[in-house]
Amino acid sequence: MIRKINPIPRWVLSVLLTSLLLTGCGSSSPKQETIAVSGAFALYPLMTQWADAYQKNNPGVRIDVTAGGAGKGVSDTLAGAVDIGMVSRELSPEELNQGAFPIAVARDAVFGTLNAANPYLDQILQKGFNPQILAGIYITGEITTWGEVLGMPEITDQIRVFTRSDSAGAAEMWALYIAGKKQSDLLGIGVNSDPGILEAVIRDSLAIGYNNLNYVFDAETQKPVSGVVIMPLDLNGNGFIDPDEIFTDKSAARQAVADGRYPSPPARDLYIITKGNPSGSVRDFIHWILNEGQAYVEPNGYIPLNPDRIQEMRARLDDQP
């Protein structure tokens, strides 16, 4: 006996056809590539600007940026957890041997910070600090009071010393400037992140700390963040603070870094790194940073690399297969 098969209703055929068409359209849509970036707080504000601008002109690329310190940027990159690391110090031989490929992209500096309500601020602004005094505070621990800083033994208030607890390029540069040391040599109360150490100094009138340029100056007013004074450094070693060694606005601080009056360290280049030679969309993004992206450096409070240094970085990228 032949069994009769009922025809499929027309409405069912219509639904099936629509589903197939929608599935086909979905599979033909271009897949968005993601570039993951992590690392130095120093470079984070500029990197977010670069990412936003690049994504607008390249809608097929998504760039995720997170800050966590230079050390995290290096470890994440070498572990393959991210595509690009942000680094605010020189790479070590060990990191280079593990495949870190660094490209300098901008320049900034680390500045010492004081609480604006420090009861001895007037005397501090006259005498200032030098590497020897800072080494006594941060390295040997021989200097513990504000009286010892100022040569006024009658002052016995203790210095509240803050440093970074996370692996930070700012801390490496600060230690290198003070005494040719490393972050691990720094004494003080450990605080995580650039914003964290800044907040710690703001809360304590007897505190000292250090921050990257774009965290210690307010982006709108261009003045030091409320509650903070830039630590005066005796840069020329004449025993007192000259007018051009007091930075009350961001433009003066940036100019001192640019013309070399502010020493390196704690001024330094900022890097992005990849594991091995960059390729594909990552390489395209880095190429854009070294070219069109340089227009974002100065407006966002950073110091541009000199033309020869930029050309060196472009050649370094272009020389890769």
C-alpha positions as CSV (number, residue, x, y, z in Angstrom):
1,M,0.0,0.0,0.0
2,I,1.4,3.3,-1.0
3,R,1.3,5.9,1.8
4,K,0.3,9.4,0.7
5,I,2.5,12.2,2.0
6,N,0.7,15.4,2.7
7,P,2.3,18.5,1.1
8,I,4.1,20.9,3.4
9,P,2.0,24.0,4.0
10,R,3.0,27.1,2.1
11,W,3.4,29.1,5.3
12,V,6.0,26.6,6.6
13,L,8.0,26.9,3.4
14,S,7.9,30.7,3.8
15,V,9.3,30.5,7.3
16,L,12.0,28.1,6.4
17,L,13.1,30.2,3.4
18,T,13.2,33.4,5.5
19,S,15.4,31.6,8.1
20,L,17.8,30.4,5.5
21,L,18.1,33.8,4.0
22,L,18.8,35.4,7.5
23,T,21.3,32.8,8.3
24,G,23.1,33.3,5.0
25,C,23.1,37.1,5.5
26,G,24.6,36.7,9.0
27,S,27.4,34.4,7.9
28,S,28.5,36.9,5.2
29,S,28.9,39.8,7.7
30,P,32.5,40.8,8.3
31,K,33.9,39.6,11.6
32,Q,35.2,42.4,13.9
33,E,38.8,41.9,15.0
34,T,39.8,42.7,18.5
35,I,43.1,44.1,19.7
36,A,43.7,43.7,23.4
37,V,46.0,46.3,25.1
38,S,47.1,46.4,28.8
39,G,49.8,48.0,30.9
40,A,51.3,51.3,32.1
41,F,49.0,53.9,33.7
42,A,51.4,56.5,32.1
43,L,50.3,55.6,28.6
44,Y,46.7,54.7,29.3
45,P,45.1,58.1,28.7
46,L,46.8,58.5,25.3
47,M,46.1,54.9,24.3
48,T,42.4,55.3,24.9
49,Q,42.4,58.4,22.6
50,W,44.3,56.5,19.9
51,A,41.9,53.5,20.2
52,D,38.8,55.7,19.9
53,A,40.2,57.6,16.9
54,Y,41.4,54.4,15.1
55,Q,38.1,52.5,15.6
56,K,36.1,55.4,14.1
57,N,38.1,55.1,10.8
58,N,38.4,51.3,11.0
59,P,35.0,49.9,12.1
60,G,36.2,46.3,11.6
61,V,38.6,46.6,14.5
62,R,37.8,46.8,18.2
63,I,40.5,47.9,20.6
64,D,40.1,47.0,24.3
65,V,42.5,49.0,26.6
66,T,43.1,48.3,30.3
67,A,45.6,49.9,32.8
68,G,47.4,47.8,35.3
69,G,51.0,49.0,35.4
70,A,54.0,48.5,33.1
71,G,54.9,45.1,34.7
72,K,51.4,43.7,33.9
73,G,51.7,45.1,30.3
74,V,54.9,43.1,29.8
75,S,53.8,39.9,31.5
76,D,50.4,40.0,29.7
77,T,52.1,40.5,26.3
78,L,54.7,37.8,26.8
79,A,52.1,35.4,28.0
80,G,49.9,36.0,24.9
81,A,47.1,37.4,27.0
82,V,47.1,40.7,25.1
83,D,48.3,41.8,21.7
84,I,50.0,45.0,22.9
85,G,51.6,46.0,26.2
86,M,52.0,49.6,27.4
87,V,55.4,50.1,29.1
88,S,56.8,53.2,30.8
89,R,60.4,52.1,31.3
90,E,63.2,50.5,29.4
91,L,62.8,46.8,28.7
92,S,65.2,44.5,30.5
93,P,67.5,42.1,28.6
94,E,65.5,39.2,29.9
95,E,62.2,40.6,28.5
96,L,63.8,41.3,25.2
97,N,65.2,37.7,25.1
98,Q,61.7,36.4,25.7
99,G,60.5,38.1,22.5
100,A,59.4,41.6,23.6
101,F,59.4,43.9,20.6
102,P,59.4,47.6,21.8
103,I,58.4,50.7,19.8
104,A,58.7,54.1,21.4
105,V,55.6,56.2,20.8
106,A,55.7,59.3,23.1
107,R,57.5,60.8,26.1
108,D,56.6,62.0,29.6
109,A,58.1,62.1,33.1
110,V,57.6,61.2,36.7
111,F,57.2,64.1,39.2
112,G,57.5,64.0,43.0
113,T,54.3,65.1,44.9
114,L,53.6,66.8,48.2
115,N,50.4,67.6,50.0
116,A,49.5,71.2,49.4
117,A,48.7,71.6,53.1
118,N,52.1,70.6,54.3
119,P,52.9,72.8,57.3
120,Y,56.4,73.4,56.1
121,L,55.6,74.0,52.5
122,D,57.2,77.5,52.4
123,Q,60.5,76.2,53.6
124,I,60.3,73.2,51.3
125,L,59.8,75.4,48.2
126,Q,62.9,77.4,49.1
127,K,65.2,74.4,49.9
128,G,63.7,71.7,47.7
129,F,64.9,68.1,47.3
130,N,67.8,66.5,45.5
131,P,68.7,62.8,44.8
132,Q,70.7,62.6,48.0
133,I,67.8,63.7,50.2
134,L,65.4,61.4,48.4
135,A,67.7,58.5,48.7
136,G,67.8,59.0,52.4
137,I,64.0,58.9,52.5
138,Y,63.3,56.2,49.9
139,I,66.4,54.0,49.8
140,T,68.3,54.0,53.1
141,G,65.6,55.2,55.4
142,E,68.1,57.5,57.2
143,I,65.9,60.5,56.7
144,T,62.5,60.1,58.5
145,T,61.4,63.6,59.6
146,W,60.7,66.9,57.8
147,G,63.2,68.5,60.1
148,E,66.0,66.3,58.6
149,V,64.9,67.3,55.1
150,L,65.0,71.0,56.0
151,G,68.0,71.0,58.3
152,M,65.8,72.1,61.2
153,P,66.1,69.5,64.0
154,E,63.4,71.2,66.1
155,I,60.9,69.8,63.5
156,T,60.1,66.2,64.4
157,D,57.0,65.5,62.3
158,Q,57.5,62.2,60.5
159,I,57.5,62.0,56.7
160,R,54.7,59.8,55.4
161,V,56.4,58.0,52.4
162,F,54.2,56.5,49.7
163,T,55.3,54.3,46.8
164,R,53.7,52.0,44.2
165,S,52.8,48.5,45.2
166,D,52.1,47.3,41.6
167,S,54.9,46.8,39.1
168,A,55.2,50.3,37.7
169,G,57.5,52.1,35.3
170,A,57.0,55.3,37.3
171,A,58.5,53.5,40.4
172,E,61.4,52.2,38.3
173,M,62.2,55.6,37.0
174,W,61.9,57.2,40.4
175,A,64.3,54.7,41.9
176,L,66.7,55.1,39.0
177,Y,66.7,58.9,39.3
178,I,67.2,58.8,43.1
179,A,70.1,56.3,43.3
180,G,70.4,54.1,40.2
181,K,68.2,51.6,42.0
182,K,65.1,49.5,41.2
183,Q,61.5,49.7,42.3
184,S,62.1,46.8,44.7
185,D,64.6,49.0,46.6
186,L,62.1,51.7,47.4
187,L,60.9,52.1,50.9
188,G,57.4,53.4,51.8
189,I,53.8,52.4,52.1
190,G,52.8,50.6,49.0
191,V,49.7,51.9,47.1
192,N,48.3,50.4,43.9
193,S,48.1,52.6,40.7
194,D,48.8,56.2,39.8
195,P,45.4,57.4,41.0
196,G,45.9,55.4,44.3
197,I,49.2,57.0,45.2
198,L,47.9,60.5,44.3
199,E,44.9,60.0,46.6
200,A,47.1,58.8,49.4
201,V,49.2,62.0,49.2
202,I,46.1,64.2,49.0
203,R,44.8,62.6,52.3
204,D,47.9,63.2,54.4
205,S,49.5,66.6,54.9
206,L,52.9,65.1,55.8
207,A,53.0,62.8,52.7
208,I,55.3,62.5,49.8
209,G,54.8,60.4,46.6
210,Y,55.4,60.5,42.9
211,N,53.2,60.4,39.8
212,N,53.2,60.4,36.1
213,L,52.8,63.8,34.4
214,N,49.2,63.3,33.2
215,Y,47.9,62.2,36.6
216,V,49.5,65.0,38.7
217,F,48.2,67.8,36.5
218,D,44.5,68.5,36.0
219,A,43.5,68.0,32.3
220,E,41.2,71.1,32.3
221,T,43.0,73.6,34.5
222,Q,46.5,72.5,33.5
223,K,47.4,73.1,37.2
224,P,48.4,70.5,39.7
225,V,45.5,68.4,40.9
226,S,43.7,70.1,43.9
227,G,45.5,69.2,47.1
228,V,48.9,68.5,45.5
229,V,52.1,70.5,44.9
230,I,54.8,69.3,42.6
231,M,57.9,68.4,44.6
232,P,60.6,71.1,43.9
233,L,63.9,69.4,42.7
234,D,67.2,71.2,42.8
235,L,67.9,70.3,39.2
236,N,71.1,72.4,38.8
237,G,72.5,71.5,42.1
238,N,73.1,75.1,43.4
239,G,71.6,74.3,46.8
240,F,68.3,76.1,46.5
241,I,65.2,76.2,44.2
242,D,65.3,78.6,41.3
243,P,62.0,80.0,39.8
244,D,62.2,77.7,36.8
245,E,62.5,74.6,39.0
246,I,59.0,75.2,40.4
247,F,56.2,73.7,38.2
248,T,52.8,75.3,38.8
249,D,51.4,74.5,35.4
250,K,51.6,71.6,32.9
251,S,53.0,73.5,30.0
252,A,56.1,74.6,32.0
253,A,56.6,71.0,33.2
254,R,56.2,69.6,29.6
255,Q,58.7,72.2,28.3
256,A,61.3,71.3,30.9
257,V,61.0,67.7,29.8
258,A,61.2,68.6,26.1
259,D,64.3,70.8,26.4
260,G,66.1,68.4,28.8
261,R,66.2,70.7,31.9
262,Y,64.1,68.0,33.6
263,P,66.5,65.0,33.8
264,S,66.1,61.6,32.3
265,P,65.3,59.7,34.4
266,P,62.7,60.5,35.7
267,A,61.8,61.7,32.2
268,R,61.6,58.8,29.7
269,D,60.2,57.4,26.5
270,L,56.9,55.5,26.6
271,Y,56.7,52.2,24.7
272,I,54.3,49.8,23.2
273,I,55.4,46.2,22.9
274,T,54.3,43.0,21.1
275,K,55.6,39.5,21.5
276,G,57.7,39.0,18.4
277,N,57.2,41.0,15.2
278,P,53.8,42.6,15.0
279,S,51.6,41.6,12.0
280,G,48.1,42.0,10.6
281,S,45.8,44.4,12.3
282,V,48.1,44.9,15.2
283,R,50.9,46.1,12.9
284,D,48.5,48.3,11.0
285,F,47.4,50.0,14.3
286,I,51.0,50.6,15.4
287,H,51.8,52.0,12.0
288,W,48.9,54.4,12.4
289,I,50.2,55.4,15.9
290,L,53.6,56.3,14.5
291,N,52.1,58.4,11.7
292,E,48.6,59.9,12.0
293,G,48.4,59.0,15.7
294,Q,51.3,61.4,16.6
295,A,48.9,64.3,16.1
296,Y,47.2,63.2,19.4
297,V,50.4,63.2,21.5
298,E,50.8,66.9,22.4
299,P,47.1,67.8,22.7
300,N,46.7,65.0,25.3
301,G,49.5,66.4,27.5
302,Y,52.4,64.2,26.4
303,I,55.8,65.2,24.9
304,P,56.3,64.2,21.3
305,L,59.4,62.2,20.4
306,N,61.9,64.1,18.4
307,P,61.7,63.6,14.6
308,D,64.8,61.4,14.4
309,R,63.4,59.1,17.1
310,I,60.1,58.8,15.4
311,Q,61.8,58.0,12.1
312,E,63.9,55.4,13.9
313,M,60.7,53.7,15.2
314,R,59.0,53.8,11.8
315,A,62.0,52.2,10.2
316,R,62.1,49.6,12.9
317,L,58.5,48.6,12.2
318,D,58.9,48.7,8.4
319,D,62.1,46.5,8.6
320,Q,60.1,43.6,10.0
321,P,58.9,40.9,7.6
